[in-house]
Amino acid sequence: MSARILVVDDIEANRRVLKAKLEVQYYTVLQAANGPRALEIAKSEQPDIILLDVMMPGMDGFEVCRRLKADPATSYIPVVMVTALSDSEDRVRGLNVGAEDFLSKPVDDFALMSRVGALLRYNAVASELRQRQASGLGANAIDELAKEEADRPARIFIVDDNARASSRLADVLRDAGHTAVTLTEAGGMADLSGLGVDILILSVTSKTFDALKICAHFKVSAATRAISILLICDPDDRERAAKGLEIGASDIILSPVDKQELLARVRTQARRSRYIEMLRRRVDKGLELSVIDQLTGLYNRRYMMSQLHQLMQRSIMGGKPVSVMMADIDHFKSVNDSYGHDAGDEVLQEVANRLRENVRPMDVVCRPGGEEFLVIMPDTEGDLACAAAERIRRAVAGEPFRVNGGERDISITLSAGVSTISGPNDTISDLTKRADTALYQAKTAGRNRVESVAA
């Protein structure tokens, strides 16, 4: 996977070393010698990853990262802080200002490529979700509520056949506020979905099981695919560590495990997984908003037209006929005038409820707009559609509607027009126009009735 990577360091020799290592793997490298220039390039070039040195004169890496994350135009770009080997405080501080990861100097080739690879996989998913979100709800930086969600403690399951080592890891995680369960404590791995696990820590050094097989199993199973996997690997077994990343592990930790690094990587993985989940929820909500009428919960005009097109095409190609019922609430304006628009909304919502309760599961109930409703009835002849429309009419007129918070009872009726597809040359416009004509006839004939118009 190719990518553009911005390397930020005030020392030219350091930039050249990282540039050479990255270009060998066919990455495109951008360079900045100071913080202000890094901010300019990040905004104009939109790199996939930023490798950011901590110690720079003037504006240090922490301030650069803080500004990157505060700007909606760059807030989503993953930042890897490059720190001195022993500066664990710098690592924690970097994560606090928004960095996704860190690398220790001197930068190890394997660590560099594994971090870059993991971030690119994460960024590919996040980028696709952001694009989908932009076509629905509109792209936004993570709001404060989302940040709180991202930083809440993680639920972690530790799989290691060394009971003492896994217990030590669990104690470190629990002291930091996380929920941690070891394989020994759980007695097995059968109920991970029930535990609601966010992160699986998996020891590649275990002798009694193949950790990479477990990793592969988790990544092909729909129930566990979203769980982040951290591999604990021996420094001399980098080939298996690399294979684990290739299989789908999220990150690696080399043994012996450093406490600060463990907590930092757990925090990073929790943030990533929750950010992805937040984006998925927003995308799902955007898709819902694109087809659902928010007042009544019925399908909107956009979805109605899509379904009509599909069902009419199926009917034309030899399927059963499709019918529609177009309905309109009688004297709806007087409801708004007499009882207020809130009461009008209550009436619309209750009509929607009664429609849903009196149609078949296959029927599609829509609110194209205003006080108008339309029910698409697949596999339905005209006579059956008229009978269904009559059933709906009686359900609406049969009991009074409670409005103004339940303080008033009012009578509501609706008029309906029914039409059925007439042949291969029939169009959506033809079908709905006939239903509208029938609805007009029902209105002029006294309202609270069903009429139909043949082709």
C-alpha positions as CSV (number, residue, x, y, z in Angstrom):
1,M,0.0,0.0,0.0
2,S,1.6,3.2,-1.1
3,A,1.2,6.4,0.9
4,R,2.6,10.0,1.3
5,I,4.4,10.5,4.6
6,L,5.5,13.8,6.0
7,V,8.8,13.7,8.0
8,V,9.3,16.6,10.4
9,D,12.7,17.1,12.0
10,D,14.9,20.1,12.4
11,I,18.0,18.0,11.7
12,E,18.5,17.3,8.0
13,A,20.5,14.1,8.6
14,N,17.5,12.6,10.5
15,R,15.1,13.5,7.8
16,R,17.4,11.9,5.1
17,V,17.7,8.7,7.1
18,L,13.9,8.3,7.4
19,K,13.4,9.4,3.8
20,A,15.7,6.7,2.6
21,K,14.1,4.0,4.7
22,L,10.6,4.9,3.6
23,E,11.4,5.3,-0.1
24,V,12.9,1.8,-0.2
25,Q,9.4,0.7,0.6
26,Y,8.0,2.9,-2.2
27,Y,6.4,5.5,0.1
28,T,6.4,9.2,-1.1
29,V,8.2,11.4,1.4
30,L,7.5,15.0,2.1
31,Q,9.9,16.9,4.5
32,A,9.6,19.9,6.9
33,A,12.4,21.3,8.9
34,N,10.3,23.1,11.5
35,G,6.8,23.2,13.1
36,P,5.3,26.1,11.1
37,R,6.4,24.6,7.8
38,A,5.0,21.2,8.9
39,L,1.6,22.8,9.6
40,E,1.6,24.4,6.1
41,I,2.5,21.2,4.3
42,A,0.0,19.1,6.3
43,K,-2.8,21.5,5.4
44,S,-1.9,21.9,1.7
45,E,-0.7,18.4,0.9
46,Q,-2.8,16.2,3.2
47,P,-0.3,13.5,3.8
48,D,-1.4,10.0,5.0
49,I,0.9,10.0,8.0
50,I,3.1,12.5,9.8
51,L,6.3,11.4,11.5
52,L,7.0,14.2,14.0
53,D,10.1,14.8,16.0
54,V,9.5,16.0,19.6
55,M,12.6,18.2,20.1
56,M,12.6,21.1,17.7
57,P,13.5,24.7,18.3
58,G,10.8,27.3,18.5
59,M,7.6,25.2,18.1
60,D,8.2,21.7,19.5
61,G,6.5,18.5,18.3
62,F,3.9,18.7,21.1
63,E,2.7,22.1,20.0
64,V,2.7,21.1,16.3
65,C,0.6,18.0,17.1
66,R,-1.8,20.0,19.2
67,R,-2.4,22.5,16.4
68,L,-2.8,19.7,13.8
69,K,-5.5,18.0,15.9
70,A,-7.2,21.3,16.6
71,D,-7.6,22.1,12.9
72,P,-10.5,20.2,11.2
73,A,-8.5,20.1,8.0
74,T,-5.7,18.1,9.5
75,S,-7.2,16.6,12.7
76,Y,-7.7,13.1,11.1
77,I,-4.1,12.7,9.9
78,P,-2.3,10.1,12.0
79,V,0.7,11.6,13.9
80,V,3.6,9.4,15.1
81,M,5.8,11.2,17.6
82,V,9.5,10.4,17.4
83,T,11.1,10.5,20.8
84,A,14.4,9.5,22.6
85,L,14.5,5.9,23.7
86,S,14.0,6.6,27.4
87,D,11.6,9.5,27.3
88,S,8.4,7.7,28.4
89,E,7.0,11.0,29.7
90,D,7.3,12.4,26.2
91,R,5.3,9.4,24.9
92,V,2.4,10.0,27.3
93,R,2.5,13.7,26.7
94,G,2.4,13.1,22.9
95,L,-0.7,10.8,23.3
96,N,-2.3,13.5,25.4
97,V,-2.0,16.1,22.7
98,G,-3.5,13.7,20.1
99,A,-0.7,11.6,18.6
100,E,-1.7,8.2,17.4
101,D,1.6,6.5,18.0
102,F,5.3,7.0,18.8
103,L,8.7,5.7,17.7
104,S,11.9,5.6,19.7
105,K,15.2,6.9,18.5
106,P,17.2,5.5,16.9
107,V,14.3,4.4,14.7
108,D,14.3,0.7,14.1
109,D,13.4,-0.4,10.6
110,F,11.0,-3.1,11.7
111,A,9.3,-0.8,14.2
112,L,9.0,2.0,11.6
113,M,7.4,-0.2,8.9
114,S,5.1,-2.0,11.3
115,R,3.8,1.3,12.8
116,V,3.4,2.8,9.3
117,G,1.6,-0.3,8.0
118,A,-0.8,-0.5,11.0
119,L,-1.6,3.2,10.6
120,L,-2.2,2.9,6.9
121,R,-4.7,0.0,7.4
122,Y,-6.5,2.1,10.1
123,N,-6.4,5.2,7.9
124,A,-7.8,3.3,4.9
125,V,-10.9,2.3,6.9
126,A,-11.3,5.7,8.6
127,S,-10.9,7.5,5.3
128,E,-13.6,5.5,3.6
129,L,-16.0,6.0,6.5
130,R,-15.3,9.8,6.5
131,Q,-16.1,10.0,2.8
132,R,-19.4,8.1,3.3
133,Q,-20.2,10.4,6.2
134,A,-19.5,13.4,4.1
135,S,-22.2,12.3,1.7
136,G,-24.6,11.9,4.5
137,L,-24.3,13.9,7.7
138,G,-21.3,15.9,6.7
139,A,-17.7,15.4,8.0
140,N,-16.9,16.8,11.4
141,A,-13.9,16.5,13.7
142,I,-14.5,14.4,16.8
143,D,-16.7,16.4,19.2
144,E,-16.2,16.5,22.9
145,L,-18.6,13.7,23.6
146,A,-16.8,11.5,21.1
147,K,-13.5,12.3,22.8
148,E,-14.8,11.2,26.1
149,E,-16.1,8.0,24.6
150,A,-12.7,7.4,22.9
151,D,-10.8,7.8,26.2
152,R,-13.0,5.7,28.4
153,P,-11.2,2.6,29.9
154,A,-10.9,-0.4,27.6
155,R,-12.0,-4.0,28.2
156,I,-9.0,-6.3,27.5
157,F,-8.5,-10.0,27.3
158,I,-5.0,-11.4,27.8
159,V,-4.1,-14.7,26.1
160,D,-0.7,-16.1,27.4
161,D,0.1,-19.5,28.6
162,N,2.5,-17.9,31.1
163,A,0.0,-17.3,34.0
164,R,2.5,-15.1,35.9
165,A,3.3,-12.9,33.0
166,S,-0.4,-12.4,32.0
167,S,-1.3,-11.6,35.7
168,R,1.4,-8.9,35.8
169,L,0.0,-7.3,32.6
170,A,-3.5,-7.5,34.0
171,D,-2.4,-5.7,37.2
172,V,-0.8,-2.9,35.2
173,L,-3.9,-2.4,33.1
174,R,-6.2,-2.5,36.1
175,D,-4.1,0.0,38.0
176,A,-4.7,2.3,35.0
177,G,-8.4,1.9,35.2
178,H,-8.9,-0.7,32.4
179,T,-10.9,-3.9,32.8
180,A,-8.5,-6.9,32.2
181,V,-9.2,-10.6,32.2
182,T,-6.6,-13.3,31.7
183,L,-7.1,-16.6,29.9
184,T,-6.5,-18.4,33.2
185,E,-9.2,-16.3,35.0
186,A,-11.7,-16.8,32.2
187,G,-11.1,-20.5,31.9
188,G,-11.2,-20.3,28.1
189,M,-12.0,-18.1,25.1
190,A,-15.5,-19.2,24.4
191,D,-17.4,-16.1,25.7
192,L,-15.3,-13.2,24.4
193,S,-18.4,-11.6,22.7
194,G,-20.2,-11.8,26.1
195,L,-17.3,-10.0,27.8
196,G,-17.5,-7.2,25.3
197,V,-13.8,-7.2,24.7
198,D,-12.2,-4.2,23.0
199,I,-8.6,-5.4,22.8
200,L,-7.0,-8.8,22.7
201,I,-3.4,-9.0,23.9
202,L,-1.9,-12.2,22.4
203,S,1.5,-13.6,23.3
204,V,3.3,-15.0,20.3
205,T,5.8,-16.6,22.7
206,S,3.2,-19.0,24.1
207,K,4.2,-22.6,23.7
208,T,0.8,-24.4,24.1
209,F,-1.0,-22.7,21.2
210,D,-0.3,-21.0,17.9
211,A,-0.9,-17.3,18.5
212,L,-1.0,-16.5,14.8
213,K,-3.7,-19.1,14.2
214,I,-5.8,-17.4,16.9
215,C,-5.1,-14.0,15.3
216,A,-6.2,-15.3,11.9
217,H,-9.4,-16.9,13.4
218,F,-10.4,-13.6,15.0
219,K,-9.9,-11.7,11.8
220,V,-12.1,-14.0,9.7
221,S,-14.9,-14.2,12.2
222,A,-17.6,-11.6,11.9
223,A,-18.2,-11.7,15.7
224,T,-14.6,-10.8,16.6
225,R,-13.2,-9.0,13.5
226,A,-13.5,-5.6,15.1
227,I,-11.5,-6.5,18.2
228,S,-8.0,-4.9,18.2
229,I,-5.2,-7.4,18.6
230,L,-1.9,-6.5,20.2
231,L,0.9,-9.1,19.7
232,I,3.6,-9.6,22.3
233,C,6.6,-10.8,20.4
234,D,10.2,-11.7,21.2
235,P,12.7,-9.2,19.7
236,D,14.4,-12.0,17.9
237,D,11.2,-13.3,16.3
238,R,10.4,-10.4,14.1
239,E,9.4,-12.6,11.1
240,R,6.4,-14.0,13.1
241,A,5.6,-10.5,14.3
242,A,5.5,-9.2,10.7
243,K,3.4,-12.2,9.7
244,G,1.0,-11.3,12.6
245,L,0.6,-7.8,11.3
246,E,0.1,-9.1,7.8
247,I,-2.7,-11.4,9.1
248,G,-4.5,-8.5,10.7
249,A,-3.0,-7.8,14.1
250,S,-3.3,-4.1,15.0
251,D,0.1,-3.6,16.6
252,I,3.0,-5.3,18.3
253,I,4.8,-4.9,21.6
254,L,8.3,-6.4,22.0
255,S,9.1,-8.2,25.2
256,P,10.0,-7.5,27.9
257,V,6.9,-5.3,28.0
258,D,7.5,-1.7,29.1
259,K,4.7,-0.6,31.4
260,Q,4.4,2.9,29.8
261,E,4.5,1.4,26.3
262,L,1.8,-1.1,27.1
263,L,-0.6,1.6,28.5
264,A,0.2,3.9,25.5
265,R,-0.5,1.2,22.9
266,V,-3.7,0.1,24.7
267,R,-4.9,3.6,24.8
268,T,-4.0,4.1,21.1
269,Q,-5.9,1.0,20.0
270,A,-8.9,1.9,22.1
271,R,-9.1,5.3,20.6
272,R,-8.7,4.0,17.0
273,S,-11.4,1.3,17.4
274,R,-13.8,3.7,19.0
275,Y,-13.2,6.4,16.4
276,I,-13.9,3.8,13.7
277,E,-17.1,2.7,15.6
278,M,-18.2,6.3,16.0
279,L,-17.7,6.9,12.2
280,R,-19.7,3.8,11.4
281,R,-22.5,4.9,13.7
282,R,-22.5,8.3,12.0
283,V,-22.5,6.7,8.5
284,D,-25.4,4.4,9.5
285,K,-27.3,7.4,10.9
286,G,-26.6,9.4,7.7
287,L,-27.9,6.5,5.6
288,E,-31.0,6.3,7.8
289,L,-31.6,10.1,7.5
290,S,-31.3,9.8,3.8
291,V,-34.3,7.4,3.5
292,I,-36.4,8.0,6.7
293,D,-38.8,10.7,7.5
294,Q,-37.7,12.0,10.9
295,L,-41.2,12.9,12.2
296,T,-43.0,9.7,11.5
297,G,-40.2,7.1,11.0
298,L,-41.7,6.1,7.7
299,Y,-39.7,6.0,4.5
300,N,-39.4,9.3,2.6
301,R,-40.0,10.2,-1.0
302,R,-36.4,9.3,-2.0
303,Y,-36.8,5.8,-0.8
304,M,-40.3,5.5,-2.1
305,M,-39.2,6.3,-5.7
306,S,-36.4,3.8,-5.5
307,Q,-38.7,1.0,-4.3
308,L,-41.3,1.8,-6.9
309,H,-38.8,1.6,-9.6
310,Q,-37.5,-1.8,-8.5
311,L,-40.9,-3.3,-7.9
312,M,-42.4,-2.0,-11.2
313,Q,-39.4,-3.3,-13.1
314,R,-39.8,-6.7,-11.4
315,S,-43.5,-6.7,-12.3
316,I,-42.8,-5.7,-16.0
317,M,-40.3,-8.6,-16.2
318,G,-42.9,-11.1,-15.5
319,G,-43.6,-10.7,-11.7
320,K,-46.8,-10.2,-10.0
321,P,-48.5,-6.8,-10.2
322,V,-47.7,-3.9,-7.8
323,S,-50.3,-1.5,-6.5
324,V,-50.1,1.8,-4.5
325,M,-52.4,3.5,-2.1
326,M,-52.1,7.3,-1.9
327,A,-53.8,8.7,1.2
328,D,-54.4,12.2,2.5
329,I,-55.6,13.3,5.9
330,D,-59.0,15.0,5.7
331,H,-59.2,18.6,6.9
332,F,-55.7,18.5,8.2
333,K,-55.3,22.3,8.0
334,S,-58.1,22.7,10.5
335,V,-56.3,20.5,13.0
336,N,-53.3,22.8,12.9
337,D,-55.5,25.9,13.0
338,S,-57.6,24.6,15.9
339,Y,-55.1,22.7,18.1
340,G,-51.7,23.9,17.0
341,H,-48.9,22.5,14.9
342,D,-47.7,20.2,17.8
343,A,-51.1,18.6,17.6
344,G,-50.7,18.3,13.9
345,D,-47.4,16.5,14.4
346,E,-49.1,14.1,16.8
347,V,-51.8,13.3,14.3
348,L,-49.2,12.6,11.6
349,Q,-47.3,10.3,13.9
350,E,-50.4,8.4,15.0
351,V,-51.6,8.0,11.4
352,A,-48.1,6.6,10.6
353,N,-48.5,4.1,13.5
354,R,-51.9,2.9,12.3
355,L,-50.6,2.5,8.8
356,R,-47.7,0.4,10.0
357,E,-50.1,-1.8,12.1
358,N,-52.4,-2.5,9.2
359,V,-50.1,-3.4,6.4
360,R,-48.2,-6.6,5.6
361,P,-44.5,-6.9,6.3
362,M,-43.7,-6.8,2.6
363,D,-45.6,-3.5,2.1
364,V,-43.6,-0.2,2.0
365,V,-45.2,2.7,4.0
366,C,-43.9,6.1,3.0
367,R,-44.6,9.8,3.7
368,P,-43.8,11.7,0.6
369,G,-44.5,15.0,2.3
370,G,-47.0,17.1,4.3
371,E,-50.2,15.1,5.3
372,E,-49.8,12.7,2.3
373,F,-48.9,9.0,2.7
374,L,-48.3,6.3,0.2
375,V,-48.3,2.5,0.6
376,I,-46.5,0.4,-2.0
377,M,-48.1,-3.1,-2.1
378,P,-46.0,-5.7,-4.0
379,D,-47.6,-8.8,-5.5
380,T,-51.1,-7.2,-5.1
381,E,-54.0,-7.0,-7.6
382,G,-56.3,-4.0,-7.7
383,D,-59.2,-5.6,-5.7
384,L,-56.9,-6.7,-2.9
385,A,-55.2,-3.3,-2.8
386,C,-58.6,-1.6,-2.5
387,A,-59.5,-4.0,0.4
388,A,-56.2,-3.2,2.1
389,A,-56.8,0.5,1.7
390,E,-60.3,0.2,3.2
391,R,-58.9,-1.7,6.2
392,I,-56.4,1.2,6.7
393,R,-59.2,3.8,6.3
394,R,-61.3,2.1,9.0
395,A,-58.3,1.8,11.3
396,V,-57.7,5.6,11.1
397,A,-61.4,6.6,11.5
398,G,-62.2,3.9,14.0
399,E,-60.8,5.5,17.2
400,P,-60.2,9.1,18.2
401,F,-56.7,10.6,18.2
402,R,-55.3,12.0,21.4
403,V,-53.5,15.3,21.0
404,N,-52.0,18.1,23.1
405,G,-50.2,15.6,25.2
406,G,-53.2,13.4,25.6
407,E,-55.5,16.2,26.8
408,R,-57.9,16.2,23.8
409,D,-59.5,13.5,21.7
410,I,-60.3,14.4,18.1
411,S,-61.7,12.5,15.1
412,I,-59.4,12.0,12.1
413,T,-60.2,10.4,8.8
414,L,-58.3,10.0,5.6
415,S,-59.2,9.6,1.9
416,A,-57.4,7.2,-0.3
417,G,-56.8,6.5,-4.0
418,V,-55.6,3.1,-5.4
419,S,-54.0,2.2,-8.7
420,T,-52.3,-0.9,-10.1
421,I,-49.6,-1.3,-12.7
422,S,-51.2,-1.7,-16.1
423,G,-48.5,-3.1,-18.3
424,P,-45.0,-2.9,-19.6
425,N,-45.3,0.7,-20.7
426,D,-46.6,1.9,-17.4
427,T,-44.3,4.4,-15.5
428,I,-44.0,5.5,-11.9
429,S,-45.5,8.8,-13.0
430,D,-48.5,7.0,-14.6
431,L,-49.1,4.8,-11.6
432,T,-48.9,7.6,-9.0
433,K,-50.9,10.0,-11.2
434,R,-53.8,7.5,-11.4
435,A,-53.6,7.1,-7.6
436,D,-53.7,10.8,-7.2
437,T,-56.7,11.1,-9.5
438,A,-58.5,8.4,-7.4
439,L,-57.6,10.3,-4.3
440,Y,-59.1,13.5,-5.7
441,Q,-62.3,11.6,-6.5
442,A,-62.5,10.3,-2.9
443,K,-62.1,13.9,-1.6
444,T,-64.8,15.3,-3.9
445,A,-67.2,12.4,-3.2
446,G,-67.3,13.4,0.5
447,R,-63.9,12.3,2.0
448,N,-63.2,9.3,4.4
449,R,-63.5,6.9,1.5
450,V,-61.4,4.8,-1.0
451,E,-61.5,5.1,-4.7
452,S,-59.6,3.5,-7.5
453,V,-58.9,4.5,-11.2
454,A,-58.2,1.9,-13.9
455,A,-55.6,2.5,-16.6
